[in-house]
Amino acid sequence: TSTMRWARLDETSPHILMHHFTVPSSDSGGRFFCCFTLISEPIPEEHIIDYYTTHSSCPRHAYVFVTTSFVNLCVDPNQPWVISIKNNLDKKNSPP
């Protein structure tokens, strides 16, 4: 089994936690996060409330799932379980 550690990266946003392998970078003065390791074990869909894609300047393309506890998890966008959750979130968030 693997253990995961979490680190607060942005003290101005106390509810947002990022996986410890996700680090802030800058691009044109902006701020974005890159993933260096990805969670491979499926996460129950009911724990995921949102997602976003890592910035195009990151060395690894990934999705970041946001949990109901506002924890951000780096996941492999090619995994079938990730694609399924992403598609369901897209359907939920699309206008009627």
C-alpha positions in Angstrom: 0.0 0.0 0.0 1.1 3.5 -0.6 0.8 6.5 1.7 0.1 10.0 0.6 1.1 13.2 2.3 -0.6 16.5 1.8 0.9 20.0 2.0 -0.7 23.4 2.1 0.7 25.4 -0.7 -1.3 28.6 -0.6 -2.0 30.1 2.8 -4.4 32.6 1.3 -6.7 29.8 0.4 -6.9 27.7 3.6 -9.3 25.2 2.2 -7.2 24.2 -0.8 -4.7 21.4 -0.4 -2.5 20.1 -3.1 -0.8 16.7 -3.4 2.8 17.1 -2.2 4.1 16.4 -5.7 2.1 19.3 -7.2 4.1 22.5 -7.2 3.4 26.0 -8.1 5.0 27.5 -11.2 4.7 30.8 -13.0 3.9 31.7 -16.5 3.6 35.4 -17.6 3.3 36.4 -14.0 0.4 33.9 -13.4 0.4 30.9 -11.1 -0.4 27.3 -12.0 0.2 23.9 -10.7 2.0 20.9 -12.3 1.7 17.2 -11.3 4.8 15.0 -11.0 3.2 11.9 -9.7 -0.3 10.6 -10.5 -2.7 8.6 -8.4 -3.4 5.3 -10.1 -5.9 3.8 -7.7 -9.5 4.7 -8.6 -11.2 7.3 -6.4 -14.9 6.9 -5.6 -16.8 9.2 -7.9 -19.0 10.5 -5.1 -15.9 12.1 -3.6 -15.1 14.2 -6.7 -16.8 17.6 -7.1 -14.7 19.2 -9.8 -11.6 18.8 -12.0 -9.2 20.9 -14.0 -6.3 20.2 -16.4 -2.7 21.0 -15.6 -1.2 23.9 -17.5 0.3 23.2 -21.0 3.7 24.3 -19.8 3.8 21.5 -17.2 6.1 18.6 -18.1 3.3 16.0 -17.6 -0.3 16.3 -18.8 -2.7 15.5 -16.0 -6.2 16.2 -14.6 -6.5 17.4 -11.0 -9.6 16.1 -9.3 -11.0 18.2 -6.4 -12.6 16.2 -3.6 -15.5 17.0 -1.4 -12.9 17.9 1.2 -11.3 20.3 -1.3 -8.2 18.1 -1.6 -6.7 18.3 -5.1 -5.5 14.9 -6.5 -3.3 14.5 -9.6 -4.7 11.7 -11.9 -3.8 10.1 -15.2 -6.2 11.5 -17.9 -5.8 8.2 -19.9 -7.2 5.9 -17.2 -10.8 4.7 -18.0 -12.0 5.5 -14.5 -10.7 9.1 -14.8 -12.3 9.6 -18.2 -15.6 8.3 -16.8 -15.6 10.7 -13.9 -14.5 13.6 -16.1 -17.3 12.9 -18.6 -19.9 12.7 -15.8 -18.7 16.0 -14.3 -18.9 17.6 -17.7 -22.5 16.4 -18.2 -23.4 17.6 -14.7 -21.9 21.0 -15.3 -23.1 21.6 -18.9 -26.1 23.9 -19.5 -29.5 22.1 -20.1 
